[in-house]
Amino acid sequence: MSARAVLVDGEAIATTAEMLFEERGLHYGDGLFETIALVNGRPLFWEAHLRRLSRGASILGIPIPAAGDWEADLSRLQALSEPLSPCVLKLMLTRGPGWGYAPPAMPTPRRYAVILPWPDRPDANWRPGIRTAICPTPLATGAPYLTVKSLNRLNQIQARRALPPEYPEGILLDGKGCLREGIMSNLFWVEGEQLYTPRLDDGGIAGIQRAAIMDQGRSWGLEVRERQVGPEALETADELFFCNSLIGIWPVRHFAARSWPGSTGPVAAALLEWGEGIGLGPCP
């Protein structure tokens, strides 16, 4: 079924653009994405991002493009784009065209790739750190597809809408009241020589930066554990921070009527230095 005519803001679009309006990613969020930091033309953690994209595609039953296809897309984008560093590479994979909730038996997936400007965020989010709060919107959990980085982000959008703007990031709990993640990030806390992060077996996104920080923590001699606990576990924590592939980490300096060390915490300080060494942190 093809669209007979398509208007955008009342204006007819070119025939070649009509393919977008047969796109399951647009109609149903039936697809995946990866957001990757490009520093000096190099995509950070490239192989890890492609592995996660392939894992998500396998869970959703979307045919997986060859890694070389994405590499060719990146090269083509860089040839067409003004060289900026840092900037953001966003990859999207959809099931392709089709109508109705029942997906086509033989999908024709589509790849999308775009280079975007680096987000403009206050330097204070890194040093001294941010204020945060528990978000009143719970995170949907309970199924394998809720662990993939899908194009359906309504849960996160509603969570962000519910969080007052003075908090750059918020803590999401699941329906049982257990810690899960941030709205756009993963969550860590430190207690003594132990580094903790929530379990994400059936909901929440296991971030690329999350895995890198877990590896880095182990290399520093920290005991790294995943836990399924409520926010009361944070009452005895020494440090608290968020992470993702663009921000590196944002240390927390205020949460639950308590002051936290923020960027002066020893683990946060070490991770900030490590992240800045690979090009993550405030935009230079």
Backbone bond lengths (Angstrom), bond angles and torsions (degrees), N, CA, C in turn:
res aa  C-N    CA-C-N  psi(-1)  N-CA   C-N-CA  omega(-1)  CA-C   N-CA-C  phi
1 M - - - 1.464 - - 1.520 108.72 -
2 S 1.338 116.81 117.58 1.462 122.10 -178.84 1.517 110.08 -104.00
3 A 1.326 115.39 148.86 1.460 119.96 176.57 1.524 109.56 -69.35
4 R 1.361 117.31 133.19 1.470 121.09 179.15 1.531 110.99 -77.70
5 A 1.328 115.51 -36.39 1.464 120.33 178.18 1.518 107.54 -157.36
6 V 1.314 116.22 146.36 1.464 121.19 -179.00 1.521 109.17 -132.57
7 L 1.336 115.29 130.98 1.460 121.44 175.12 1.519 109.24 -115.14
8 V 1.320 116.84 142.81 1.460 123.52 171.17 1.521 107.00 -125.32
9 D 1.334 116.20 118.01 1.463 121.37 -174.40 1.528 111.10 51.64
10 G 1.335 115.33 38.49 1.455 120.62 176.30 1.505 115.56 84.38
11 E 1.346 117.34 -3.41 1.454 120.87 -177.65 1.526 110.15 -109.46
12 A 1.330 115.83 136.16 1.457 120.35 177.37 1.522 109.79 -68.72
13 I 1.321 115.90 140.57 1.461 119.68 179.33 1.523 109.42 -101.22
14 A 1.304 115.02 163.21 1.465 120.94 -179.15 1.524 110.55 -63.95
15 T 1.322 115.88 149.80 1.466 121.08 -178.94 1.519 111.23 -56.67
16 T 1.318 117.25 -37.42 1.462 120.23 -177.42 1.522 112.20 -67.01
17 A 1.334 117.50 -20.44 1.459 120.51 178.99 1.518 112.59 -88.92
18 E 1.339 117.75 -8.39 1.452 119.90 -177.91 1.518 112.45 -64.17
19 M 1.333 117.76 -21.77 1.457 120.59 178.90 1.524 111.28 -55.98
20 L 1.339 116.66 -31.05 1.456 119.44 -179.94 1.520 111.68 -63.02
21 F 1.316 117.61 -27.21 1.454 119.96 -175.12 1.525 112.06 -92.46
22 E 1.322 116.94 5.50 1.453 122.16 165.96 1.530 109.82 -108.39
23 E 1.317 116.38 11.28 1.454 123.78 -170.63 1.536 109.94 -87.64
24 R 1.345 116.63 120.17 1.464 121.13 179.46 1.530 111.85 -64.21
25 G 1.326 116.77 -28.80 1.454 119.00 176.47 1.514 112.09 -63.04
26 L 1.337 116.93 -35.05 1.462 121.28 179.22 1.525 111.22 -77.36
27 H 1.335 117.30 -42.09 1.462 120.72 -175.97 1.527 113.34 -77.16
28 Y 1.331 116.84 -37.74 1.468 119.52 -169.93 1.532 113.86 -127.20
29 G 1.316 117.75 -0.89 1.462 118.95 -173.55 1.521 111.96 67.61
30 D 1.345 116.17 27.92 1.458 122.14 -173.42 1.525 109.74 -85.42
31 G 1.314 114.62 76.65 1.460 119.48 -178.59 1.509 111.34 178.07
32 L 1.311 115.33 -172.67 1.456 123.74 -173.89 1.518 110.42 -133.88
33 F 1.326 115.79 163.54 1.459 118.86 174.08 1.513 110.18 -148.38
34 E 1.310 115.07 160.34 1.461 124.01 172.36 1.522 108.21 -134.25
35 T 1.321 116.40 138.64 1.461 122.33 176.92 1.523 107.58 -115.10
36 I 1.324 116.21 120.60 1.457 121.63 -167.94 1.526 109.94 -126.77
37 A 1.312 116.35 134.32 1.466 120.71 175.72 1.532 109.38 -76.85
38 L 1.342 115.14 129.72 1.464 121.42 174.31 1.531 107.39 -106.72
39 V 1.303 116.69 114.58 1.465 122.11 -178.02 1.528 107.95 -122.00
40 N 1.322 115.48 119.37 1.471 121.31 -176.04 1.529 111.19 53.24
41 G 1.329 115.12 39.50 1.448 120.84 178.11 1.509 115.54 78.57
42 R 1.325 117.19 0.91 1.469 121.03 -176.56 1.523 109.91 -108.94
43 P 1.341 117.73 126.71 1.463 119.94 177.13 1.525 110.65 -76.78
44 L 1.322 117.42 121.57 1.460 120.69 -178.98 1.529 109.98 -72.67
45 F 1.329 115.49 137.07 1.474 122.63 176.54 1.539 110.89 56.56
46 W 1.332 115.79 39.82 1.463 122.03 -175.31 1.525 112.57 -56.59
47 E 1.328 116.74 -51.52 1.462 119.75 -177.03 1.520 111.14 -62.89
48 A 1.330 117.75 -38.88 1.468 120.78 179.61 1.524 111.08 -65.06
49 H 1.325 117.26 -39.70 1.463 119.92 177.46 1.528 110.85 -63.78
50 L 1.328 117.42 -43.18 1.467 119.77 -179.82 1.519 111.37 -67.19
51 R 1.329 117.95 -35.34 1.470 120.37 176.25 1.525 110.60 -63.71
52 R 1.329 116.76 -43.18 1.464 118.70 179.77 1.525 110.95 -66.11
53 L 1.320 116.94 -39.63 1.461 120.41 177.54 1.533 110.38 -61.26
54 S 1.315 116.86 -42.44 1.464 120.55 179.22 1.527 111.10 -66.17
55 R 1.330 116.56 -40.11 1.473 119.19 177.99 1.522 110.58 -62.12
56 G 1.339 116.61 -45.04 1.452 119.92 179.53 1.516 112.35 -63.31
57 A 1.342 116.08 -40.68 1.461 119.89 178.56 1.525 110.73 -62.84
58 S 1.324 116.62 -37.75 1.454 120.21 178.63 1.530 111.04 -64.45
59 I 1.328 117.07 -42.19 1.467 120.79 178.93 1.527 110.76 -63.43
60 L 1.326 117.11 -39.92 1.466 120.99 -177.80 1.527 112.81 -84.59
61 G 1.319 117.54 -9.54 1.458 120.21 -179.34 1.513 113.94 75.31
62 I 1.336 116.72 33.12 1.466 122.33 177.33 1.523 107.93 -101.93
63 P 1.340 118.89 127.81 1.470 120.04 177.64 1.528 111.14 -54.91
64 I 1.315 115.47 140.07 1.463 121.59 -171.71 1.527 110.07 -98.46
65 P 1.325 118.19 124.07 1.474 119.96 175.47 1.526 111.08 -66.33
66 A 1.298 115.96 158.25 1.467 120.53 174.40 1.524 109.46 -69.17
67 A 1.329 115.89 147.56 1.466 119.80 178.53 1.522 110.79 -57.69
68 G 1.309 117.18 -33.77 1.455 120.57 179.68 1.513 113.62 -63.53
69 D 1.335 117.20 -27.38 1.464 120.13 177.10 1.526 110.50 -65.89
70 W 1.332 116.01 -42.85 1.473 119.28 178.95 1.528 110.49 -67.31
71 E 1.329 116.14 -38.23 1.466 119.58 178.88 1.530 110.79 -63.82
72 A 1.330 116.20 -39.45 1.466 119.81 176.87 1.524 110.92 -65.58
73 D 1.340 116.73 -38.66 1.472 120.49 177.11 1.525 110.68 -61.26
74 L 1.324 116.38 -43.95 1.463 119.87 179.88 1.522 110.80 -62.57
75 S 1.309 117.63 -45.03 1.462 120.64 179.57 1.526 111.07 -61.19
76 R 1.323 115.85 -42.00 1.466 120.13 179.42 1.523 110.88 -65.05
77 L 1.324 116.90 -43.36 1.465 120.35 178.08 1.523 111.21 -60.24
78 Q 1.314 116.47 -44.44 1.464 120.00 -178.08 1.520 111.19 -65.76
79 A 1.335 116.85 -32.16 1.459 120.05 177.38 1.523 111.84 -70.29
80 L 1.342 115.93 -28.49 1.461 120.67 -177.62 1.525 113.47 -92.14
81 S 1.328 117.48 -16.82 1.458 121.40 -170.90 1.518 111.86 -102.04
82 E 1.325 114.78 153.68 1.461 120.85 170.70 1.518 108.48 -66.58
83 P 1.324 119.28 130.25 1.466 120.20 -177.55 1.527 111.61 -68.16
84 L 1.312 115.92 116.48 1.455 122.49 177.55 1.516 108.67 -128.32
85 S 1.325 117.14 144.98 1.453 120.39 175.76 1.531 108.51 -147.94
86 P 1.324 116.86 128.30 1.456 125.28 -4.52 1.528 111.42 -80.52
87 C 1.319 116.10 165.52 1.459 122.52 172.65 1.523 107.42 -149.09
88 V 1.317 115.63 -178.83 1.466 120.55 -172.75 1.524 109.35 -118.81
89 L 1.305 116.23 130.76 1.457 122.65 172.08 1.524 108.25 -104.09
90 K 1.333 116.42 123.32 1.466 120.45 176.24 1.518 109.04 -114.47
91 L 1.330 115.52 124.32 1.455 122.95 175.90 1.521 108.67 -107.12
92 M 1.334 116.87 137.57 1.458 121.27 175.75 1.525 109.00 -132.66
93 L 1.319 114.68 138.14 1.461 121.89 176.53 1.518 107.53 -126.27
94 T 1.333 117.12 123.71 1.461 120.58 178.57 1.527 109.73 -118.49
95 R 1.337 114.24 166.62 1.462 119.56 176.77 1.526 111.07 -71.94
96 G 1.339 116.45 -12.86 1.449 120.61 178.14 1.514 112.52 95.96
97 P 1.329 118.44 -157.16 1.462 121.17 -175.99 1.527 112.20 -74.42
98 G 1.331 114.81 155.01 1.462 120.22 176.97 1.508 111.02 150.05
99 W 1.315 115.17 148.32 1.459 121.78 -178.24 1.516 109.79 -116.58
100 G 1.322 116.29 150.50 1.456 121.99 177.87 1.511 111.99 90.75
101 Y 1.330 115.20 158.44 1.459 119.37 -178.00 1.524 112.64 -70.68
102 A 1.321 117.76 -28.18 1.465 119.57 176.65 1.526 108.84 -73.01
103 P 1.331 118.33 117.88 1.471 119.32 -177.62 1.517 110.86 -71.74
104 P 1.317 117.15 155.28 1.466 120.18 178.11 1.527 111.15 -62.88
105 A 1.333 115.39 144.92 1.462 119.96 -179.72 1.528 111.35 -63.76
106 M 1.328 117.02 -32.70 1.460 122.16 -179.93 1.529 108.24 -124.63
107 P 1.331 117.37 80.54 1.466 119.31 -176.08 1.523 111.85 -68.73
108 T 1.318 114.83 154.16 1.467 121.41 174.38 1.527 107.18 -117.45
109 P 1.322 116.29 86.72 1.472 119.95 -172.99 1.522 112.24 -62.85
110 R 1.331 114.60 154.43 1.458 121.43 178.16 1.518 109.63 -123.18
111 R 1.329 113.91 141.66 1.459 121.36 174.88 1.520 109.09 -103.56
112 Y 1.314 115.32 138.79 1.464 121.27 172.93 1.528 107.47 -128.70
113 A 1.314 116.37 142.02 1.460 121.33 177.45 1.523 108.48 -144.04
114 V 1.318 116.00 138.16 1.459 120.51 -178.64 1.522 108.67 -147.66
115 I 1.334 116.22 144.09 1.458 122.22 172.13 1.519 108.38 -102.92
116 L 1.326 115.64 129.39 1.460 123.05 -174.70 1.530 110.21 -122.81
117 P 1.336 117.45 157.49 1.468 119.42 176.71 1.530 111.24 -65.28
118 W 1.306 115.02 154.45 1.470 121.00 175.94 1.527 108.87 -66.68
119 P 1.334 118.67 134.94 1.478 120.07 -179.45 1.528 111.88 -61.52
120 D 1.309 115.04 141.70 1.466 121.69 178.57 1.519 108.84 -94.02
121 R 1.317 116.55 107.60 1.458 121.66 -177.93 1.522 109.50 -130.86
122 P 1.325 117.55 150.98 1.472 120.19 -176.91 1.526 112.16 -63.70
123 D 1.330 116.16 137.77 1.462 120.01 176.68 1.525 111.92 -58.08
124 A 1.336 116.30 -28.36 1.467 120.56 -178.07 1.527 112.50 -64.47
125 N 1.337 118.20 -17.82 1.465 119.58 176.30 1.522 111.61 -63.74
126 W 1.342 116.28 -25.80 1.460 120.99 177.41 1.529 110.92 -93.97
127 R 1.300 115.40 -45.63 1.469 120.78 179.49 1.528 108.77 -138.54
128 P 1.308 119.03 114.00 1.473 128.40 15.35 1.524 115.51 -87.26
129 G 1.354 118.18 -11.77 1.458 120.22 -178.00 1.519 110.38 128.83
130 I 1.323 116.04 -175.22 1.461 120.67 -171.63 1.523 112.17 -116.33
131 R 1.319 114.48 164.81 1.462 122.75 166.57 1.527 107.34 -93.16
132 T 1.308 116.53 145.13 1.461 119.20 177.14 1.521 110.17 -142.55
133 A 1.331 114.95 169.05 1.458 122.14 -179.99 1.515 108.24 -153.27
134 I 1.321 115.97 163.87 1.461 120.89 173.90 1.516 108.60 -76.89
135 C 1.304 115.72 130.51 1.460 121.25 -178.32 1.530 109.35 -81.17
136 P 1.334 118.39 135.86 1.467 120.18 -179.89 1.521 114.51 -70.08
137 T 1.329 118.29 -14.79 1.461 121.43 179.42 1.520 109.60 -88.06
138 P 1.345 119.21 120.66 1.466 119.93 -179.33 1.521 111.58 -75.91
139 L 1.325 115.10 157.52 1.459 121.72 175.68 1.522 109.46 -86.43
140 A 1.334 116.98 132.02 1.461 121.13 175.46 1.527 109.78 -69.24
141 T 1.309 116.73 129.97 1.460 122.32 -179.41 1.529 108.94 -139.67
142 G 1.339 115.96 174.55 1.448 119.99 171.93 1.511 115.69 111.70
143 A 1.361 118.81 6.97 1.459 120.76 179.87 1.520 109.60 -152.10
144 P 1.335 118.29 148.82 1.466 120.34 -179.27 1.526 113.66 -58.16
145 Y 1.351 118.47 -35.22 1.458 119.31 -177.04 1.523 111.79 -67.55
146 L 1.335 117.19 -16.58 1.463 120.49 177.93 1.527 112.15 -81.26
147 T 1.330 116.99 1.78 1.468 120.85 175.17 1.525 111.85 -102.23
148 V 1.346 117.82 0.72 1.465 119.70 -178.98 1.525 109.28 -99.70
149 K 1.320 114.95 155.06 1.467 121.13 -177.95 1.530 108.36 -85.44
150 S 1.331 115.26 73.95 1.459 120.42 -173.50 1.521 110.94 -81.70
151 L 1.331 114.99 165.33 1.465 120.98 177.16 1.519 112.70 -72.74
152 N 1.321 117.67 -12.53 1.468 121.02 176.92 1.521 109.03 -83.62
153 R 1.322 116.84 104.58 1.464 122.67 -177.41 1.532 112.06 -116.31
154 L 1.335 117.37 23.56 1.467 118.91 -177.52 1.526 112.33 -61.64
155 N 1.334 117.62 -36.18 1.454 120.44 177.82 1.529 110.91 -58.31
156 Q 1.343 115.25 -44.57 1.464 119.43 -179.44 1.533 111.59 -71.54
157 I 1.316 116.88 -36.16 1.464 120.03 178.47 1.521 110.45 -63.47
158 Q 1.320 116.73 -45.42 1.462 120.17 179.31 1.525 111.38 -65.91
159 A 1.325 116.28 -35.71 1.459 119.80 176.79 1.521 111.18 -64.58
160 R 1.328 116.54 -42.59 1.469 119.89 179.20 1.523 110.83 -65.86
161 R 1.334 117.38 -38.48 1.466 121.16 178.00 1.527 111.21 -62.22
162 A 1.329 116.31 -33.87 1.460 120.59 -176.28 1.521 113.17 -81.41
163 L 1.331 117.12 -13.48 1.462 120.57 -176.61 1.517 109.89 -95.14
164 P 1.335 118.61 128.05 1.466 120.18 179.05 1.527 111.81 -56.21
165 P 1.332 118.07 146.33 1.468 121.43 -173.09 1.523 114.45 -65.89
166 E 1.331 117.82 -17.79 1.470 117.84 179.47 1.529 112.64 -71.10
167 Y 1.324 117.31 -7.94 1.457 121.15 176.73 1.538 108.91 -104.24
168 P 1.328 118.17 111.32 1.469 119.38 179.00 1.520 113.63 -64.35
169 E 1.317 116.82 -23.45 1.459 121.46 178.91 1.525 108.54 -150.70
170 G 1.335 115.84 153.21 1.450 120.79 -179.30 1.516 111.33 -130.85
171 I 1.324 115.69 160.02 1.462 122.96 -179.91 1.525 109.03 -93.34
172 L 1.323 116.42 126.69 1.459 121.90 177.75 1.524 109.77 -98.83
173 L 1.336 115.52 132.18 1.452 122.64 171.46 1.522 108.88 -104.65
174 D 1.330 116.84 158.11 1.456 119.07 173.64 1.528 109.87 -87.63
175 G 1.321 117.21 -175.70 1.455 120.75 -176.97 1.512 113.71 -65.15
176 K 1.339 118.25 -18.05 1.462 122.13 177.40 1.523 112.27 -93.53
177 G 1.338 117.03 1.13 1.452 120.74 179.77 1.506 114.87 84.10
178 C 1.329 117.46 17.14 1.467 120.77 178.73 1.521 110.65 -91.87
179 L 1.324 115.95 148.05 1.456 121.84 175.60 1.524 110.40 -61.44
180 R 1.346 116.20 139.14 1.458 119.69 177.97 1.530 112.17 -128.24
181 E 1.330 117.29 -61.54 1.468 120.03 -174.16 1.514 109.22 -170.05
182 G 1.337 116.10 -177.63 1.448 121.13 168.41 1.518 109.64 -88.33
183 I 1.321 116.44 174.76 1.461 120.02 179.62 1.527 110.43 -64.61
184 M 1.328 117.05 -39.26 1.473 120.98 -178.97 1.521 111.34 -126.81
185 S 1.312 116.68 20.10 1.461 119.27 -169.52 1.519 110.39 -154.01
186 N 1.323 115.46 176.09 1.462 121.92 169.92 1.519 109.65 -103.54
187 L 1.318 114.76 160.43 1.459 122.61 -173.17 1.527 110.19 -115.37
188 F 1.330 116.49 138.42 1.463 123.30 173.52 1.521 109.48 -133.98
189 W 1.326 115.20 151.94 1.455 119.68 167.30 1.525 108.89 -140.93
190 V 1.321 114.63 155.94 1.460 122.38 -175.53 1.520 108.54 -118.96
191 E 1.313 114.61 134.65 1.468 120.55 174.08 1.518 107.76 -137.93
192 G 1.330 115.70 107.93 1.453 119.85 -176.16 1.514 110.67 63.36
193 E 1.324 117.03 -124.11 1.460 122.55 178.97 1.515 112.14 -98.11
194 Q 1.328 116.61 19.11 1.454 120.90 -177.71 1.525 110.57 -115.46
195 L 1.319 114.75 136.69 1.458 122.83 177.99 1.526 107.45 -113.41
196 Y 1.335 116.02 122.45 1.454 121.30 -175.24 1.530 110.73 -115.71
197 T 1.333 115.08 150.54 1.455 122.21 172.04 1.521 107.49 -148.48
198 P 1.332 119.56 149.83 1.462 120.27 -178.09 1.526 113.02 -65.99
199 R 1.332 115.21 149.75 1.450 121.12 170.97 1.525 109.26 -71.80
200 L 1.341 115.12 143.95 1.464 120.50 -176.47 1.530 110.63 -130.93
201 D 1.329 116.48 39.46 1.459 120.61 -173.84 1.525 113.20 -63.41
202 D 1.321 117.96 -37.49 1.466 120.42 -173.03 1.526 112.89 -130.68
203 G 1.311 116.03 24.38 1.451 120.44 177.74 1.513 111.51 167.35
204 G 1.328 116.25 140.36 1.454 120.81 -173.85 1.516 110.10 101.96
205 I 1.323 115.56 155.01 1.461 121.54 -174.44 1.526 109.98 -102.31
206 A 1.317 116.16 120.13 1.462 120.49 175.33 1.524 107.89 -77.52
207 G 1.321 115.84 99.36 1.459 121.81 -171.88 1.520 113.39 -69.86
208 I 1.325 114.65 154.59 1.466 121.03 175.89 1.525 109.83 -65.87
209 Q 1.323 116.97 -41.63 1.458 120.23 178.34 1.528 110.86 -68.46
210 R 1.325 116.79 -34.09 1.469 121.20 175.71 1.521 110.10 -56.62
211 A 1.335 116.92 -49.71 1.462 120.37 179.99 1.528 111.28 -62.92
212 A 1.333 116.70 -40.23 1.466 120.26 -179.95 1.524 110.83 -64.07
213 I 1.330 117.00 -39.69 1.468 120.74 -179.94 1.528 110.84 -69.44
214 M 1.322 116.77 -37.31 1.461 119.22 176.37 1.525 110.47 -61.76
215 D 1.331 116.62 -43.06 1.469 120.24 177.42 1.523 110.98 -64.52
216 Q 1.327 116.08 -42.20 1.457 119.97 -179.00 1.523 110.76 -64.85
217 G 1.343 116.36 -41.86 1.457 120.33 178.14 1.523 111.88 -59.79
218 R 1.315 116.89 -42.94 1.475 119.99 178.54 1.521 110.74 -63.25
219 S 1.343 116.15 -38.12 1.467 118.82 -179.36 1.520 111.77 -66.12
220 W 1.348 116.96 -22.65 1.466 121.48 177.55 1.524 112.67 -91.18
221 G 1.311 116.39 3.57 1.461 119.51 177.97 1.518 114.41 89.98
222 L 1.323 118.27 8.49 1.455 120.50 176.97 1.526 109.79 -80.74
223 E 1.325 115.53 146.14 1.463 120.38 171.94 1.522 107.57 -85.87
224 V 1.319 117.01 120.84 1.460 122.41 -174.92 1.522 109.27 -105.73
225 R 1.339 115.90 126.44 1.461 120.21 -177.36 1.524 110.72 -135.33
226 E 1.335 115.07 145.48 1.458 121.88 169.98 1.528 107.95 -100.78
227 R 1.351 116.27 133.09 1.461 119.88 -175.76 1.519 110.65 -133.33
228 Q 1.336 115.22 149.54 1.455 121.88 173.21 1.521 106.66 -111.01
229 V 1.331 115.19 93.72 1.464 121.55 -172.91 1.528 109.58 -140.41
230 G 1.316 115.51 163.60 1.452 121.45 175.55 1.516 111.76 -84.90
231 P 1.337 117.45 174.85 1.466 120.78 -178.41 1.514 114.30 -64.24
232 E 1.335 117.78 -14.84 1.463 119.25 176.61 1.521 111.75 -62.33
233 A 1.343 117.24 -21.68 1.463 120.48 177.47 1.522 111.81 -63.68
234 L 1.323 117.01 -22.26 1.462 120.64 -178.89 1.524 112.72 -79.31
235 E 1.320 116.94 -11.80 1.466 119.87 -176.29 1.514 112.38 -62.55
236 T 1.325 117.68 -29.17 1.469 120.85 -179.46 1.525 112.63 -105.13
237 A 1.334 116.54 8.65 1.470 119.83 -178.17 1.522 110.87 -75.86
238 D 1.325 115.16 151.84 1.463 121.72 178.31 1.522 112.21 -94.00
239 E 1.339 116.63 -33.27 1.465 121.64 -179.23 1.522 108.92 -141.15
240 L 1.325 114.73 156.78 1.455 121.80 -179.99 1.530 107.13 -145.36
241 F 1.333 116.88 134.58 1.464 118.57 177.81 1.524 110.81 -156.06
242 F 1.346 114.45 160.75 1.457 123.57 176.10 1.527 108.34 -110.64
243 C 1.346 115.71 158.59 1.456 118.70 176.56 1.523 110.06 -147.90
244 N 1.335 115.97 149.89 1.462 122.17 164.11 1.517 109.44 -156.26
245 S 1.334 115.84 -178.35 1.464 120.18 -170.71 1.516 114.23 -72.35
246 L 1.331 118.42 -13.80 1.454 120.50 178.73 1.522 112.52 -105.66
247 I 1.327 117.22 -38.03 1.471 118.74 -175.76 1.521 111.92 -84.63
248 G 1.332 118.29 -18.00 1.459 118.71 -167.77 1.510 106.33 73.32
249 I 1.347 117.43 -105.26 1.468 119.20 172.44 1.528 110.37 -131.90
250 W 1.319 114.97 150.17 1.466 123.80 166.83 1.516 107.54 -116.01
251 P 1.332 118.24 108.83 1.462 120.19 176.79 1.524 110.68 -71.31
252 V 1.314 116.88 150.95 1.465 122.40 179.00 1.522 109.21 -97.72
253 R 1.334 115.38 131.31 1.467 120.54 176.67 1.523 113.07 -111.81
254 H 1.362 116.75 -10.98 1.464 119.17 176.02 1.512 110.06 -152.20
255 F 1.347 115.71 125.55 1.461 122.02 176.64 1.519 108.64 -158.00
256 A 1.334 115.98 137.98 1.473 123.05 174.24 1.532 111.40 55.99
257 A 1.344 115.23 49.20 1.472 121.81 177.22 1.527 112.51 59.63
258 R 1.304 117.41 24.78 1.461 121.80 -178.29 1.510 109.37 -131.16
259 S 1.317 116.52 142.58 1.455 121.64 172.77 1.525 109.39 -85.85
260 W 1.339 115.35 137.91 1.447 122.05 179.27 1.532 108.45 -118.04
261 P 1.324 118.23 163.66 1.474 119.03 -175.62 1.520 114.72 -70.32
262 G 1.331 118.27 -17.73 1.459 119.23 -179.50 1.515 111.32 58.69
263 S 1.322 115.94 -132.67 1.466 120.48 -175.25 1.523 113.52 -71.93
264 T 1.345 117.85 -10.58 1.461 119.82 178.80 1.527 112.72 -87.06
265 G 1.326 117.48 -9.14 1.459 119.24 174.97 1.515 109.98 -62.31
266 P 1.324 118.61 140.93 1.474 119.74 -173.55 1.522 114.24 -61.54
267 V 1.335 118.56 -39.85 1.464 119.97 179.30 1.522 110.35 -71.07
268 A 1.340 116.35 -45.03 1.467 119.65 178.29 1.527 110.95 -60.02
269 A 1.335 117.05 -43.79 1.461 120.28 -179.18 1.525 111.14 -61.10
270 A 1.339 116.60 -41.99 1.460 120.21 179.40 1.526 111.02 -66.89
271 L 1.338 116.95 -39.72 1.462 120.08 -179.66 1.526 111.61 -70.71
272 L 1.320 117.53 -35.25 1.464 119.95 175.50 1.528 110.40 -61.48
273 E 1.315 116.06 -44.73 1.469 119.65 179.61 1.526 110.70 -64.94
274 W 1.321 116.57 -43.35 1.462 120.80 178.45 1.526 110.98 -62.19
275 G 1.342 117.19 -45.28 1.459 120.59 -179.17 1.515 111.81 -64.12
276 E 1.331 116.98 -43.13 1.455 119.26 179.39 1.516 111.50 -64.71
277 G 1.333 116.39 -27.85 1.456 119.92 178.09 1.517 113.61 -66.66
278 I 1.356 116.68 -24.31 1.469 119.48 177.60 1.521 112.60 -104.77
279 G 1.350 116.88 3.30 1.454 120.31 173.86 1.505 115.74 105.47
280 L 1.344 118.88 11.70 1.456 122.03 177.86 1.515 109.77 -103.78
281 G 1.291 115.66 145.83 1.461 121.20 -177.93 1.501 109.66 134.66
282 P 1.344 117.56 -162.37 1.476 120.16 178.85 1.532 110.48 -57.98
283 C 1.310 116.04 142.95 1.463 120.07 178.71 1.519 109.65 -64.31
284 P 1.339 119.41 127.01 1.468 121.07 -178.81 1.524 111.64 -67.43
